[in-house]
Amino acid sequence: MTTKSFLILLASLPFTLTSAACTHAPGDDDSTVAATDDSALTTAAPSGYPECTGTGWTTTIAEWRGVRGSYMRSGFGLAAPGVIASLTVSADPATTNQGMPSYVRTVDNHAQTGRVELGVDNPAIGPAIRFLDEASQPRDIFFVLAKKKTTTGKVGAICLVKAGGAPGEVLGPQRPFMLSRVGL
């Protein structure tokens, strides 16, 4: 299978959000979010990737509650071409946004907006995030290697790698990178 056919197959796979992720009422108090699936709050597990430092990571992603917020790329040097330098997710996935909240991100020093599909564990490819443009056309896909929650249950960091290699070459030419929550 060629890289191009693999990416076409990957883009055609439906992402599924858990029903719990879409039942969050818009008026709920988001100051603290109960941790429902991530045992990372009580473990000292590393991410398994040197680019994604620290402990408290989980690779089991059953939901995205607590993702609303702003994130910055962690690490030294400039972001590689096509890699996200910053990301702001406007809301948690909910029925009011069809499970696809809007986002603003910076890639190659340019702001991009659209909607984001936050995929959970998928037996075929694992968890992934697909960014859509303003016309709901796919922009790119990133595999979620690990996710870390804060003590209040919000997403504190995400370890990602851009989809691009052939099967068996998950990383392809890309390297993992970490987006860390900025502020509360």
mmCIF file of the C-alpha atoms, coordinates in Angstrom:
data_MODEL
# 
_entry.id   MODEL 
# 
loop_
_atom_site.group_PDB 
_atom_site.id 
_atom_site.type_symbol 
_atom_site.label_atom_id 
_atom_site.label_alt_id 
_atom_site.label_comp_id 
_atom_site.label_asym_id 
_atom_site.label_entity_id 
_atom_site.label_seq_id 
_atom_site.pdbx_PDB_ins_code 
_atom_site.Cartn_x 
_atom_site.Cartn_y 
_atom_site.Cartn_z 
_atom_site.occupancy 
_atom_site.B_iso_or_equiv 
_atom_site.pdbx_formal_charge 
_atom_site.auth_seq_id 
_atom_site.auth_comp_id 
_atom_site.auth_asym_id 
_atom_site.auth_atom_id 
_atom_site.pdbx_PDB_model_num 
ATOM 1   C CA . MET A 1 1   ? 0.000   0.000  0.000  1.00 0.00 ? 1   MET A CA 1 
ATOM 2   C CA . THR A 1 2   ? 1.415   3.390  -0.916 1.00 0.00 ? 2   THR A CA 1 
ATOM 3   C CA . THR A 1 3   ? 1.517   6.332  1.448  1.00 0.00 ? 3   THR A CA 1 
ATOM 4   C CA . LYS A 1 4   ? -1.098  8.123  -0.656 1.00 0.00 ? 4   LYS A CA 1 
ATOM 5   C CA . SER A 1 5   ? -3.529  5.197  -0.598 1.00 0.00 ? 5   SER A CA 1 
ATOM 6   C CA . PHE A 1 6   ? -2.975  4.785  3.140  1.00 0.00 ? 6   PHE A CA 1 
ATOM 7   C CA . LEU A 1 7   ? -3.822  8.443  3.771  1.00 0.00 ? 7   LEU A CA 1 
ATOM 8   C CA . ILE A 1 8   ? -6.927  8.172  1.564  1.00 0.00 ? 8   ILE A CA 1 
ATOM 9   C CA . LEU A 1 9   ? -8.024  5.122  3.564  1.00 0.00 ? 9   LEU A CA 1 
ATOM 10  C CA . LEU A 1 10  ? -7.286  6.908  6.829  1.00 0.00 ? 10  LEU A CA 1 
ATOM 11  C CA . ALA A 1 11  ? -9.239  10.012 5.811  1.00 0.00 ? 11  ALA A CA 1 
ATOM 12  C CA . SER A 1 12  ? -12.242 7.873  4.889  1.00 0.00 ? 12  SER A CA 1 
ATOM 13  C CA . LEU A 1 13  ? -12.437 6.133  8.279  1.00 0.00 ? 13  LEU A CA 1 
ATOM 14  C CA . PRO A 1 14  ? -15.222 7.501  10.457 1.00 0.00 ? 14  PRO A CA 1 
ATOM 15  C CA . PHE A 1 15  ? -14.168 8.890  13.800 1.00 0.00 ? 15  PHE A CA 1 
ATOM 16  C CA . THR A 1 16  ? -16.426 7.998  16.669 1.00 0.00 ? 16  THR A CA 1 
ATOM 17  C CA . LEU A 1 17  ? -16.967 10.005 19.803 1.00 0.00 ? 17  LEU A CA 1 
ATOM 18  C CA . THR A 1 18  ? -18.318 8.353  22.882 1.00 0.00 ? 18  THR A CA 1 
ATOM 19  C CA . SER A 1 19  ? -21.855 9.263  23.777 1.00 0.00 ? 19  SER A CA 1 
ATOM 20  C CA . ALA A 1 20  ? -20.564 10.587 27.097 1.00 0.00 ? 20  ALA A CA 1 
ATOM 21  C CA . ALA A 1 21  ? -18.463 13.155 25.227 1.00 0.00 ? 21  ALA A CA 1 
ATOM 22  C CA . CYS A 1 22  ? -21.539 14.465 23.441 1.00 0.00 ? 22  CYS A CA 1 
ATOM 23  C CA . THR A 1 23  ? -23.886 14.675 26.408 1.00 0.00 ? 23  THR A CA 1 
ATOM 24  C CA . HIS A 1 24  ? -22.122 17.511 28.175 1.00 0.00 ? 24  HIS A CA 1 
ATOM 25  C CA . ALA A 1 25  ? -24.726 20.201 28.647 1.00 0.00 ? 25  ALA A CA 1 
ATOM 26  C CA . PRO A 1 26  ? -23.576 23.630 27.469 1.00 0.00 ? 26  PRO A CA 1 
ATOM 27  C CA . GLY A 1 27  ? -24.573 25.250 30.759 1.00 0.00 ? 27  GLY A CA 1 
ATOM 28  C CA . ASP A 1 28  ? -22.599 22.840 32.946 1.00 0.00 ? 28  ASP A CA 1 
ATOM 29  C CA . ASP A 1 29  ? -19.937 24.347 35.165 1.00 0.00 ? 29  ASP A CA 1 
ATOM 30  C CA . ASP A 1 30  ? -16.589 23.616 33.513 1.00 0.00 ? 30  ASP A CA 1 
ATOM 31  C CA . SER A 1 31  ? -14.392 24.891 36.348 1.00 0.00 ? 31  SER A CA 1 
ATOM 32  C CA . THR A 1 32  ? -13.620 21.280 37.213 1.00 0.00 ? 32  THR A CA 1 
ATOM 33  C CA . VAL A 1 33  ? -14.295 18.254 35.108 1.00 0.00 ? 33  VAL A CA 1 
ATOM 34  C CA . ALA A 1 34  ? -14.691 14.836 36.660 1.00 0.00 ? 34  ALA A CA 1 
ATOM 35  C CA . ALA A 1 35  ? -12.205 12.299 35.327 1.00 0.00 ? 35  ALA A CA 1 
ATOM 36  C CA . THR A 1 36  ? -14.321 9.481  33.941 1.00 0.00 ? 36  THR A CA 1 
ATOM 37  C CA . ASP A 1 37  ? -11.895 7.303  31.999 1.00 0.00 ? 37  ASP A CA 1 
ATOM 38  C CA . ASP A 1 38  ? -8.326  8.357  32.526 1.00 0.00 ? 38  ASP A CA 1 
ATOM 39  C CA . SER A 1 39  ? -6.479  6.493  35.215 1.00 0.00 ? 39  SER A CA 1 
ATOM 40  C CA . ALA A 1 40  ? -3.542  8.806  34.401 1.00 0.00 ? 40  ALA A CA 1 
ATOM 41  C CA . LEU A 1 41  ? -4.580  11.006 37.310 1.00 0.00 ? 41  LEU A CA 1 
ATOM 42  C CA . THR A 1 42  ? -3.390  8.325  39.717 1.00 0.00 ? 42  THR A CA 1 
ATOM 43  C CA . THR A 1 43  ? -0.515  6.747  37.777 1.00 0.00 ? 43  THR A CA 1 
ATOM 44  C CA . ALA A 1 44  ? 3.019   7.844  37.089 1.00 0.00 ? 44  ALA A CA 1 
ATOM 45  C CA . ALA A 1 45  ? 3.144   6.454  33.565 1.00 0.00 ? 45  ALA A CA 1 
ATOM 46  C CA . PRO A 1 46  ? 5.476   8.151  31.072 1.00 0.00 ? 46  PRO A CA 1 
ATOM 47  C CA . SER A 1 47  ? 4.256   8.783  27.526 1.00 0.00 ? 47  SER A CA 1 
ATOM 48  C CA . GLY A 1 48  ? 6.811   6.468  25.971 1.00 0.00 ? 48  GLY A CA 1 
ATOM 49  C CA . TYR A 1 49  ? 8.066   9.269  23.703 1.00 0.00 ? 49  TYR A CA 1 
ATOM 50  C CA . PRO A 1 50  ? 11.016  11.506 24.672 1.00 0.00 ? 50  PRO A CA 1 
ATOM 51  C CA . GLU A 1 51  ? 9.321   14.499 23.018 1.00 0.00 ? 51  GLU A CA 1 
ATOM 52  C CA . CYS A 1 52  ? 6.380   14.172 25.416 1.00 0.00 ? 52  CYS A CA 1 
ATOM 53  C CA . THR A 1 53  ? 7.947   14.582 28.829 1.00 0.00 ? 53  THR A CA 1 
ATOM 54  C CA . GLY A 1 54  ? 6.726   13.940 32.326 1.00 0.00 ? 54  GLY A CA 1 
ATOM 55  C CA . THR A 1 55  ? 4.452   11.350 33.848 1.00 0.00 ? 55  THR A CA 1 
ATOM 56  C CA . GLY A 1 56  ? 0.708   10.875 34.222 1.00 0.00 ? 56  GLY A CA 1 
ATOM 57  C CA . TRP A 1 57  ? 0.051   9.948  30.570 1.00 0.00 ? 57  TRP A CA 1 
ATOM 58  C CA . THR A 1 58  ? -2.569  7.529  29.293 1.00 0.00 ? 58  THR A CA 1 
ATOM 59  C CA . THR A 1 59  ? -2.792  5.948  25.851 1.00 0.00 ? 59  THR A CA 1 
ATOM 60  C CA . THR A 1 60  ? -6.385  4.818  26.387 1.00 0.00 ? 60  THR A CA 1 
ATOM 61  C CA . ILE A 1 61  ? -8.625  7.609  25.153 1.00 0.00 ? 61  ILE A CA 1 
ATOM 62  C CA . ALA A 1 62  ? -12.340 6.950  25.567 1.00 0.00 ? 62  ALA A CA 1 
ATOM 63  C CA . GLU A 1 63  ? -13.468 10.562 25.664 1.00 0.00 ? 63  GLU A CA 1 
ATOM 64  C CA . TRP A 1 64  ? -12.344 14.175 25.269 1.00 0.00 ? 64  TRP A CA 1 
ATOM 65  C CA . ARG A 1 65  ? -14.170 15.944 28.089 1.00 0.00 ? 65  ARG A CA 1 
ATOM 66  C CA . GLY A 1 66  ? -12.036 18.796 29.401 1.00 0.00 ? 66  GLY A CA 1 
ATOM 67  C CA . VAL A 1 67  ? -10.265 19.531 26.086 1.00 0.00 ? 67  VAL A CA 1 
ATOM 68  C CA . ARG A 1 68  ? -11.652 23.083 25.798 1.00 0.00 ? 68  ARG A CA 1 
ATOM 69  C CA . GLY A 1 69  ? -8.743  25.518 26.151 1.00 0.00 ? 69  GLY A CA 1 
ATOM 70  C CA . SER A 1 70  ? -5.484  26.699 24.626 1.00 0.00 ? 70  SER A CA 1 
ATOM 71  C CA . TYR A 1 71  ? -2.344  24.662 24.008 1.00 0.00 ? 71  TYR A CA 1 
ATOM 72  C CA . MET A 1 72  ? 1.198   25.493 22.914 1.00 0.00 ? 72  MET A CA 1 
ATOM 73  C CA . ARG A 1 73  ? 3.807   23.261 21.323 1.00 0.00 ? 73  ARG A CA 1 
ATOM 74  C CA . SER A 1 74  ? 6.411   22.142 23.826 1.00 0.00 ? 74  SER A CA 1 
ATOM 75  C CA . GLY A 1 75  ? 10.060  21.577 23.061 1.00 0.00 ? 75  GLY A CA 1 
ATOM 76  C CA . PHE A 1 76  ? 13.043  23.405 21.713 1.00 0.00 ? 76  PHE A CA 1 
ATOM 77  C CA . GLY A 1 77  ? 13.517  24.892 18.273 1.00 0.00 ? 77  GLY A CA 1 
ATOM 78  C CA . LEU A 1 78  ? 11.023  25.788 15.615 1.00 0.00 ? 78  LEU A CA 1 
ATOM 79  C CA . ALA A 1 79  ? 8.070   23.591 14.756 1.00 0.00 ? 79  ALA A CA 1 
ATOM 80  C CA . ALA A 1 80  ? 8.656   21.389 11.730 1.00 0.00 ? 80  ALA A CA 1 
ATOM 81  C CA . PRO A 1 81  ? 6.693   22.354 8.599  1.00 0.00 ? 81  PRO A CA 1 
ATOM 82  C CA . GLY A 1 82  ? 3.045   21.389 8.945  1.00 0.00 ? 82  GLY A CA 1 
ATOM 83  C CA . VAL A 1 83  ? 3.246   20.894 12.706 1.00 0.00 ? 83  VAL A CA 1 
ATOM 84  C CA . ILE A 1 84  ? 0.879   22.743 15.008 1.00 0.00 ? 84  ILE A CA 1 
ATOM 85  C CA . ALA A 1 85  ? 2.575   25.482 17.045 1.00 0.00 ? 85  ALA A CA 1 
ATOM 86  C CA . SER A 1 86  ? -0.542  26.495 19.000 1.00 0.00 ? 86  SER A CA 1 
ATOM 87  C CA . LEU A 1 87  ? -4.142  25.318 19.260 1.00 0.00 ? 87  LEU A CA 1 
ATOM 88  C CA . THR A 1 88  ? -7.285  26.679 20.890 1.00 0.00 ? 88  THR A CA 1 
ATOM 89  C CA . VAL A 1 89  ? -10.332 24.411 21.092 1.00 0.00 ? 89  VAL A CA 1 
ATOM 90  C CA . SER A 1 90  ? -13.490 26.458 21.700 1.00 0.00 ? 90  SER A CA 1 
ATOM 91  C CA . ALA A 1 91  ? -15.546 23.821 23.522 1.00 0.00 ? 91  ALA A CA 1 
ATOM 92  C CA . ASP A 1 92  ? -15.702 20.231 24.599 1.00 0.00 ? 92  ASP A CA 1 
ATOM 93  C CA . PRO A 1 93  ? -17.375 17.871 22.114 1.00 0.00 ? 93  PRO A CA 1 
ATOM 94  C CA . ALA A 1 94  ? -21.130 18.113 22.698 1.00 0.00 ? 94  ALA A CA 1 
ATOM 95  C CA . THR A 1 95  ? -24.435 17.570 20.945 1.00 0.00 ? 95  THR A CA 1 
ATOM 96  C CA . THR A 1 96  ? -24.654 21.320 20.360 1.00 0.00 ? 96  THR A CA 1 
ATOM 97  C CA . ASN A 1 97  ? -21.532 21.233 18.143 1.00 0.00 ? 97  ASN A CA 1 
ATOM 98  C CA . GLN A 1 98  ? -22.207 17.781 16.653 1.00 0.00 ? 98  GLN A CA 1 
ATOM 99  C CA . GLY A 1 99  ? -19.160 16.479 18.538 1.00 0.00 ? 99  GLY A CA 1 
ATOM 100 C CA . MET A 1 100 ? -16.888 18.758 16.469 1.00 0.00 ? 100 MET A CA 1 
ATOM 101 C CA . PRO A 1 101 ? -15.959 21.975 18.274 1.00 0.00 ? 101 PRO A CA 1 
ATOM 102 C CA . SER A 1 102 ? -14.380 24.877 16.423 1.00 0.00 ? 102 SER A CA 1 
ATOM 103 C CA . TYR A 1 103 ? -10.672 25.582 16.681 1.00 0.00 ? 103 TYR A CA 1 
ATOM 104 C CA . VAL A 1 104 ? -8.004  28.148 15.891 1.00 0.00 ? 104 VAL A CA 1 
ATOM 105 C CA . ARG A 1 105 ? -4.482  26.878 15.354 1.00 0.00 ? 105 ARG A CA 1 
ATOM 106 C CA . THR A 1 106 ? -1.152  28.178 14.118 1.00 0.00 ? 106 THR A CA 1 
ATOM 107 C CA . VAL A 1 107 ? 0.689   26.145 11.467 1.00 0.00 ? 107 VAL A CA 1 
ATOM 108 C CA . ASP A 1 108 ? 3.687   27.514 9.573  1.00 0.00 ? 108 ASP A CA 1 
ATOM 109 C CA . ASN A 1 109 ? 3.083   30.921 11.217 1.00 0.00 ? 109 ASN A CA 1 
ATOM 110 C CA . HIS A 1 110 ? -0.438  31.139 9.761  1.00 0.00 ? 110 HIS A CA 1 
ATOM 111 C CA . ALA A 1 111 ? -3.690  31.057 11.691 1.00 0.00 ? 111 ALA A CA 1 
ATOM 112 C CA . GLN A 1 112 ? -6.170  28.402 10.556 1.00 0.00 ? 112 GLN A CA 1 
ATOM 113 C CA . THR A 1 113 ? -9.752  27.889 11.704 1.00 0.00 ? 113 THR A CA 1 
ATOM 114 C CA . GLY A 1 114 ? -12.375 25.217 11.280 1.00 0.00 ? 114 GLY A CA 1 
ATOM 115 C CA . ARG A 1 115 ? -13.794 22.281 13.211 1.00 0.00 ? 115 ARG A CA 1 
ATOM 116 C CA . VAL A 1 116 ? -11.974 19.404 14.842 1.00 0.00 ? 116 VAL A CA 1 
ATOM 117 C CA . GLU A 1 117 ? -12.992 15.751 15.128 1.00 0.00 ? 117 GLU A CA 1 
ATOM 118 C CA . LEU A 1 118 ? -11.547 14.270 18.296 1.00 0.00 ? 118 LEU A CA 1 
ATOM 119 C CA . GLY A 1 119 ? -11.418 10.538 17.716 1.00 0.00 ? 119 GLY A CA 1 
ATOM 120 C CA . VAL A 1 120 ? -11.295 8.033  20.537 1.00 0.00 ? 120 VAL A CA 1 
ATOM 121 C CA . ASP A 1 121 ? -9.710  4.591  20.613 1.00 0.00 ? 121 ASP A CA 1 
ATOM 122 C CA . ASN A 1 122 ? -10.258 2.929  17.249 1.00 0.00 ? 122 ASN A CA 1 
ATOM 123 C CA . PRO A 1 123 ? -9.200  -0.719 16.829 1.00 0.00 ? 123 PRO A CA 1 
ATOM 124 C CA . ALA A 1 124 ? -7.872  -0.025 13.325 1.00 0.00 ? 124 ALA A CA 1 
ATOM 125 C CA . ILE A 1 125 ? -5.779  3.099  13.901 1.00 0.00 ? 125 ILE A CA 1 
ATOM 126 C CA . GLY A 1 126 ? -5.985  4.075  17.566 1.00 0.00 ? 126 GLY A CA 1 
ATOM 127 C CA . PRO A 1 127 ? -7.116  7.537  18.644 1.00 0.00 ? 127 PRO A CA 1 
ATOM 128 C CA . ALA A 1 128 ? -6.692  10.340 16.120 1.00 0.00 ? 128 ALA A CA 1 
ATOM 129 C CA . ILE A 1 129 ? -7.606  13.985 15.603 1.00 0.00 ? 129 ILE A CA 1 
ATOM 130 C CA . ARG A 1 130 ? -8.817  15.230 12.229 1.00 0.00 ? 130 ARG A CA 1 
ATOM 131 C CA . PHE A 1 131 ? -8.836  18.940 11.473 1.00 0.00 ? 131 PHE A CA 1 
ATOM 132 C CA . LEU A 1 132 ? -11.428 20.250 9.028  1.00 0.00 ? 132 LEU A CA 1 
ATOM 133 C CA . ASP A 1 133 ? -11.336 23.633 7.308  1.00 0.00 ? 133 ASP A CA 1 
ATOM 134 C CA . GLU A 1 134 ? -14.203 26.163 7.336  1.00 0.00 ? 134 GLU A CA 1 
ATOM 135 C CA . ALA A 1 135 ? -15.917 24.244 4.499  1.00 0.00 ? 135 ALA A CA 1 
ATOM 136 C CA . SER A 1 136 ? -15.681 20.989 6.524  1.00 0.00 ? 136 SER A CA 1 
ATOM 137 C CA . GLN A 1 137 ? -13.055 19.574 4.162  1.00 0.00 ? 137 GLN A CA 1 
ATOM 138 C CA . PRO A 1 138 ? -10.273 17.511 5.800  1.00 0.00 ? 138 PRO A CA 1 
ATOM 139 C CA . ARG A 1 139 ? -7.035  19.430 6.401  1.00 0.00 ? 139 ARG A CA 1 
ATOM 140 C CA . ASP A 1 140 ? -4.867  16.847 8.126  1.00 0.00 ? 140 ASP A CA 1 
ATOM 141 C CA . ILE A 1 141 ? -4.863  14.029 10.642 1.00 0.00 ? 141 ILE A CA 1 
ATOM 142 C CA . PHE A 1 142 ? -2.744  13.517 13.732 1.00 0.00 ? 142 PHE A CA 1 
ATOM 143 C CA . PHE A 1 143 ? -2.432  10.287 15.698 1.00 0.00 ? 143 PHE A CA 1 
ATOM 144 C CA . VAL A 1 144 ? -2.861  10.754 19.444 1.00 0.00 ? 144 VAL A CA 1 
ATOM 145 C CA . LEU A 1 145 ? 0.007   8.873  21.076 1.00 0.00 ? 145 LEU A CA 1 
ATOM 146 C CA . ALA A 1 146 ? -0.951  9.827  24.643 1.00 0.00 ? 146 ALA A CA 1 
ATOM 147 C CA . LYS A 1 147 ? -3.050  12.266 26.659 1.00 0.00 ? 147 LYS A CA 1 
ATOM 148 C CA . LYS A 1 148 ? -2.471  13.724 30.114 1.00 0.00 ? 148 LYS A CA 1 
ATOM 149 C CA . LYS A 1 149 ? -5.151  15.129 32.449 1.00 0.00 ? 149 LYS A CA 1 
ATOM 150 C CA . THR A 1 150 ? -4.734  17.814 35.086 1.00 0.00 ? 150 THR A CA 1 
ATOM 151 C CA . THR A 1 151 ? -5.776  17.266 38.699 1.00 0.00 ? 151 THR A CA 1 
ATOM 152 C CA . THR A 1 152 ? -9.069  19.038 37.877 1.00 0.00 ? 152 THR A CA 1 
ATOM 153 C CA . GLY A 1 153 ? -9.788  16.559 35.066 1.00 0.00 ? 153 GLY A CA 1 
ATOM 154 C CA . LYS A 1 154 ? -9.048  18.867 32.142 1.00 0.00 ? 154 LYS A CA 1 
ATOM 155 C CA . VAL A 1 155 ? -6.762  17.807 29.293 1.00 0.00 ? 155 VAL A CA 1 
ATOM 156 C CA . GLY A 1 156 ? -3.327  19.066 30.306 1.00 0.00 ? 156 GLY A CA 1 
ATOM 157 C CA . ALA A 1 157 ? -1.224  17.843 27.376 1.00 0.00 ? 157 ALA A CA 1 
ATOM 158 C CA . ILE A 1 158 ? -1.540  15.859 24.164 1.00 0.00 ? 158 ILE A CA 1 
ATOM 159 C CA . CYS A 1 159 ? 1.257   13.887 22.507 1.00 0.00 ? 159 CYS A CA 1 
ATOM 160 C CA . LEU A 1 160 ? 0.707   13.861 18.719 1.00 0.00 ? 160 LEU A CA 1 
ATOM 161 C CA . VAL A 1 161 ? 2.337   12.786 15.487 1.00 0.00 ? 161 VAL A CA 1 
ATOM 162 C CA . LYS A 1 162 ? 1.165   13.837 12.044 1.00 0.00 ? 162 LYS A CA 1 
ATOM 163 C CA . ALA A 1 163 ? -0.193  10.945 9.971  1.00 0.00 ? 163 ALA A CA 1 
ATOM 164 C CA . GLY A 1 164 ? 2.005   10.407 6.973  1.00 0.00 ? 164 GLY A CA 1 
ATOM 165 C CA . GLY A 1 165 ? 3.956   7.172  6.879  1.00 0.00 ? 165 GLY A CA 1 
ATOM 166 C CA . ALA A 1 166 ? 3.030   3.895  5.264  1.00 0.00 ? 166 ALA A CA 1 
ATOM 167 C CA . PRO A 1 167 ? 1.444   1.191  7.443  1.00 0.00 ? 167 PRO A CA 1 
ATOM 168 C CA . GLY A 1 168 ? 4.040   -0.005 9.908  1.00 0.00 ? 168 GLY A CA 1 
ATOM 169 C CA . GLU A 1 169 ? 5.749   3.383  9.643  1.00 0.00 ? 169 GLU A CA 1 
ATOM 170 C CA . VAL A 1 170 ? 3.341   5.261  11.862 1.00 0.00 ? 170 VAL A CA 1 
ATOM 171 C CA . LEU A 1 171 ? 5.807   8.076  12.411 1.00 0.00 ? 171 LEU A CA 1 
ATOM 172 C CA . GLY A 1 172 ? 6.936   8.321  8.792  1.00 0.00 ? 172 GLY A CA 1 
ATOM 173 C CA . PRO A 1 173 ? 9.127   11.395 8.433  1.00 0.00 ? 173 PRO A CA 1 
ATOM 174 C CA . GLN A 1 174 ? 7.359   13.152 11.320 1.00 0.00 ? 174 GLN A CA 1 
ATOM 175 C CA . ARG A 1 175 ? 8.402   13.172 14.957 1.00 0.00 ? 175 ARG A CA 1 
ATOM 176 C CA . PRO A 1 176 ? 6.032   13.254 17.934 1.00 0.00 ? 176 PRO A CA 1 
ATOM 177 C CA . PHE A 1 177 ? 5.387   16.597 19.591 1.00 0.00 ? 177 PHE A CA 1 
ATOM 178 C CA . MET A 1 178 ? 3.570   17.757 22.679 1.00 0.00 ? 178 MET A CA 1 
ATOM 179 C CA . LEU A 1 179 ? 0.873   20.404 23.009 1.00 0.00 ? 179 LEU A CA 1 
ATOM 180 C CA . SER A 1 180 ? 0.605   21.618 26.625 1.00 0.00 ? 180 SER A CA 1 
ATOM 181 C CA . ARG A 1 181 ? -2.308  23.510 28.156 1.00 0.00 ? 181 ARG A CA 1 
ATOM 182 C CA . VAL A 1 182 ? -1.716  27.216 28.646 1.00 0.00 ? 182 VAL A CA 1 
ATOM 183 C CA . GLY A 1 183 ? -3.430  28.715 31.679 1.00 0.00 ? 183 GLY A CA 1 
ATOM 184 C CA . LEU A 1 184 ? -6.408  27.250 33.447 1.00 0.00 ? 184 LEU A CA 1 
# 
